[in-house]
């Protein structure tokens, strides 16, 4: 793990910590690619403002990085965009060592006192409130559910700089500061990390994306620079691209024609059915994304949700287990219904040994959460060839 300090403008600095040790973001999402924590420091004749900090437990490293820019005694304000401890983790250290005024959503005070047992000089900021610091106007905008209710953003007006907290963030550890410094496979990798991050972290609240972005536009917020709390910073073409993607994701728009097959196979029977589906798509010269969980392969569920978010059609293939739906498929299906847009078409294929229940349970999970189950084909393990026509018919019904 390491950190670096970068000068972004004449008065604004980035303090970045590169975390390659955390394997499960929020203790849930697999991130072998790592993650970066971005804090920003504005300096002027009146002192300094810190916007967000790093993950809890990195206090010594944060103070070491900060001292490259300002003395602790010069810190006038700390802006808390979001209270999750990967953003606010150094708050107590700063309060105890620098005694700044803490600015944030009205909910922040009680949360901070609860999380960190800290007593601080707190000043709540209203939605649209502005402060003038060293002749610089900074406006705070409430952006709830991106991704907690107390999330806010800061807009530095003269440079048209928007500090966006979790929005426009990404997974991944890069040596570059800006997304436009990447090219080729590195840039494509970044785009995947950004979509995966969106699906994992913001996905459940995707409908709030459009509400908040439209509010910002209505207030004249048209940034040239977007500075998220995770991942690479945005300007130029990558900023335009990611803004369009956020609007698309916020509207729940799928990638047209994208079909995702997710399956679990204990002993290879479901895999034999998957082979039939793969051959069908191959015969049509069409692509299908396939993610399988077997006794020798365990993909990252964080990747599954990232792929499922913008899929137009989903095929779920699994089996009955202990007179119930296979537990891993039940978990995946539940996450899909919570983290991805509804209205997707879903085809279900289920198998069993002595009695079938998985198909009905999986159909109920998806239907009750607003997904469109086009049909269920359930049969005894090993009899996939007998059901080939029904399997193909089910897949073709996704196109209707």
N, C-alpha and C positions, 0 to 999 in steps of 0.2 A: 504494500500500500504506500502511496505517496501523494504529495500535494504540490501545487504550483500556484504562483501568483502572476496574473497577466493584466497589463494596463489596456483597457478597452477604449477609453476616451481620455481627455486631459484631466478629468476629475473622477472617473469611474474605474474601479478595479474588480477583477474576478479572483476570488479565492476558491480553488477547486481541489477537492479531495477525491482521489481515485481509489475506489474500494473494490479490490479483487478478492477479499476474504469472505464477504457476505455471499452465501450460496443461495439463500432463500429470502427474497425481498418480502418484507412484512412477515417473515417467517412462513411464507406460503408459496411464493412464485419462484421457480427455479431460474437463476440468472448466472449461468456459467460465464456469460459475457461481462459480468461485473456491472458496476454503476458508479456514477460520479455525483458528488454533492457540490452544488454551486452556491456560494455566498457572494454578495456584492457589497463593495464599500465605496461610498461617495465621499470625497474629501473636498474641503474648502476652507475659507478663512475662518468660518465659524466652528470648525471641527470636522467631525465625520459622522456619517450615517451608515449603519450596517443593515443590509437587507437579508434576512434569513441567516442561518448558520449551517452547521453540519450535523451529522448524526450523533446522537448521544454517545458519550465515551471518547470523543475525539477532542476534548477540551485543550489539552496541551498542544496538540498539533495546530489547532485553530489559532490559539494565541500566538504561537510561533510564526505562523503565516501572517497574521494581522500586524505583528510588529514590523514586518517588512514595509508596511504602508504608513501606519499611524501609531502614536503612543496611545495606550489605553485611556489615559486621561483626556484625550481629545474626542472620545466617542460620546456624542451628544444623544443620539437616538439609536434604538434598535427596532427595526420594523419586522414584525412577525406576520408573514403572509399566511402561515398555516402552522398549526400546533403539533402536527405529527412529529415525533422525535427525530426523524431524519432531516427535519428542517429547523427545529427549535432546540436541538439537543445541547447546544452550548449557551443557551439563554441564561441559566442560573450562574454559570461561570462569569459571563459578561456583567450581569447585574451585581455580583459580589465584588468584582475587580474594577469595574468602570463606573458603576452607578448611573447608567443612562436612563433616559425616559423611554419607556417601551410603548410603541404604537402598534395597534392591531384592532381587529374586530372586537366588539364588546364581549364576545364569548371567550376571548383569549385569557382574560384575567383569572377567572375561576379555573380554567383548564390548566394554566401555568402553575397556579398555586397547588392544584391537585397533583399534577405530574411531578413537579420539582420541589415542592415545599419552599417556594421562593416568595419573598416579600419584595415588591418592586414598585417603582414610580410608573404607574400605568396610565396611559391616556387612550381611551377608545376613539376610533376614527369612524366617522359616518361615511355612508356610501356617497362618493363624489366629493368628499372633503379634500381641501388642498392645504398644503403648508408651503411657506417660502423659506428656503434655507440657503444662505449665501447667494441671494438673488436668483436662486433656481426654484421654479415652481414644480412641486411634486403633488400629483393628484392620486388619491386612493379610491379604488373601485372595488365594491363587494362583488365577488364572483362565486356565489354559493355552489357547493357540490362539485367543485373542480379542485380537490374532490371531497372536502369536508364542508360543513355548513359555514364555518368561520373563515374560509379562504378568501383572501383579497389579493389584488394586484396593485402595483405602483407604476405610475406613468410620469416619467421625467420629460416635461413638455418641450424644453428647448432642443433636445436631441432626438425627440420623438422615440424615446426608449421605453419599452414596456417590460417590466419584470413580472413574469407570469406564473411563478410558483410551479405547481405540477403540470399545468397546461403547457403543451408543446415540448414536454420533456421526453427523455428516452433512456433506455438502458444502454449499456456499453461503456467501455473505457477506451478513450482515444487520446492520442498525443496532440491532436489539433484542438483549437478553441472553437472555430466556426465551422458549420456544416458545409459552407461553400469551399472550404479548403480540401474537401474530400473529392474523389473521383472514382469512376469505375465500380469495382466490387466493394470497395470500402464505403462508397456512398450508398449503394444498394443495401449493404449490411446495416448502415445507420437507419435507413428508411424502415427496414424490418424491425429493428429495435424500437423505433418510435411507435410503430403500429402495435407491436406486442405490449409495450408499456401502456399505451392508451387503453387497449383492451383489458389488461390486467388491473390497472389502477383506476381509470376513469370510466371504463366500460359500463358499469352498472348505472352511471349517471349521465349517459351519453346525450340524453335529450336536453340536459342543461347546457351543453356546449353552445348550441345555436342561440339560446336565450342570452347567455352571457356575452358572446361575441357580438351579437346584434346590439346589445345595450352599449357596449364599448364603442361601436361604430356610430351609434346615435349621439354619443357624447363627443364625437370628434377625435376619438383615439385611433390614429392611423400610423402605427409604429414603423420606423425604418429598421429598428433593431428589436428583436424579441429575445429576452434573457430568461430562460427557464431555470428551475432549481436542480434539474438533473439533465445530463447529456450535453450535446453541442448547442452552441448559440446560433441564432438565425438572423440572416440578412439576405437581401437580394433574392435570387431565384429560389433557393431553398425555403425562404420565408413565405414567398408567394405560394409555393407548392404545398407546404405544410398547412397554411391557412385554408387552402381549398380542400385538403384532405380532412381537416378538422370539421369543416362545414359538411362535407359528405358523410363522415362518420357520425356527426351529430344528428344528421337527418336519417341515420340508419340505412344509408344507401349501400347495397351490396356491389361487389364486383361482378358485373354481368357475365353469366355463364360459368361462374366458379362453383364447382361441386367438390365438397369435402367428404371423404369417407373416413369415419372413425370406427375402429373395431377393437374388440378384445377377444383373444383366442387362447384358451387354456391348453388345449392339446392338438391344435391344428385344424379342427373341424371348421371353425369360422373362417380361417385363412383359405380353405378350399373354396368357400363361397366368395370370398374377396377376389379370388383368381377369376371366377366367372365374370364378376363386375369389371375387373381390370381388362379382361379380354374384350368385353362389350365396348368399352370406351375406346380401346385401341383400334377396334374394327371400324369405328366411326372417325378415327383420327382426331379424337377430342382428348383434352387433358382432364385428369382427375387427380386431386390431391388426396393421398392416402396416409393415414397415421394409424399404426397398429401397436397394440399392447399385447405382448406374448410372454412366454416363460424365458425368453432370451433378449427381449427388447422392451425398454421402458422409456418412451419419449417424455419430454418435459411437458407437464400439463399447462404451464405458462405459454408454451408454443402452440398447444392445441387451441387455447382460447384466442391467441393472436390470429391464428388461421381461421377460426370459426367466425370471428367478428364480422368480416366482410364477405363471407361465403353466401352465395345465393341459395344453394341447395345443400342439405346435409343428409348423408346416409349414415345411420347408426346400426352397427351389427354386433350382437353380443349373445349371451346365453343365460339361461336360468341357472342360478347358483343358490343352493340351500333354500329351494322353493321361493326364490326371490330373484330380482335382477342382479346380475353380477355387480358386486359392490363398486368396483372401479368405474364401470360404465354409469352407475347411478350417480356417482360423484361428478363425473364429467358432464353428464346431461344436466345435472342441477346447476353447475357453473355456467354452462352455455345459456340456460334460460335466464340466469341472473346477469350475466356479463355481456351478452350480445343482443343486438336488436331482434325484436320479435318479427313475426310474419314470414320467417324463412320457411321454405318447404322442407319437410323431413320425411324420409323413407326409412322404415324400420325393418330389420331382418333379425329374427331371433331363432335360437336353436335350443334344444333340450335333450336330456337323456331319457328320463321316465315320465316327465310331465312338464308342460310348458306354462310359464307365467311371465317370463321376461318381456315378451312382446306387449302384453296388456299393460304392464307396469310402466314400461318406457313410453308407450303411447299416451298414457295418462299424464306422465310428467310433462311431456312436450305440449300436449293439447291444452292442458289447464293453464299453461303460462303463455298462451297466445301464439304458439308455433302451429304451422299447418301440416299435420301428419297426412300424407297422401295415401298411406296404406301400410299394412303390416303383413309380412310373410313369415310364418313361424313353422318350423318343422323339426323332426328328429335329427340329431347329429348324424352325419354320414349320408344323408339323403338329399344332398344339394343338387345332384343331377336330376332327380325326379322333379325338383322344384325349379329347374333352370328357367323354364318359360315364365313362371310366376315371378321369379326374381327379376328377369329382364323386363317384364311388364310393369313391375313396381318401379324400376328405375326410369322407364320411359314416361311414367305418370308424372315425374318431376318436371317434365317439359310442358305439361298441359296447363 
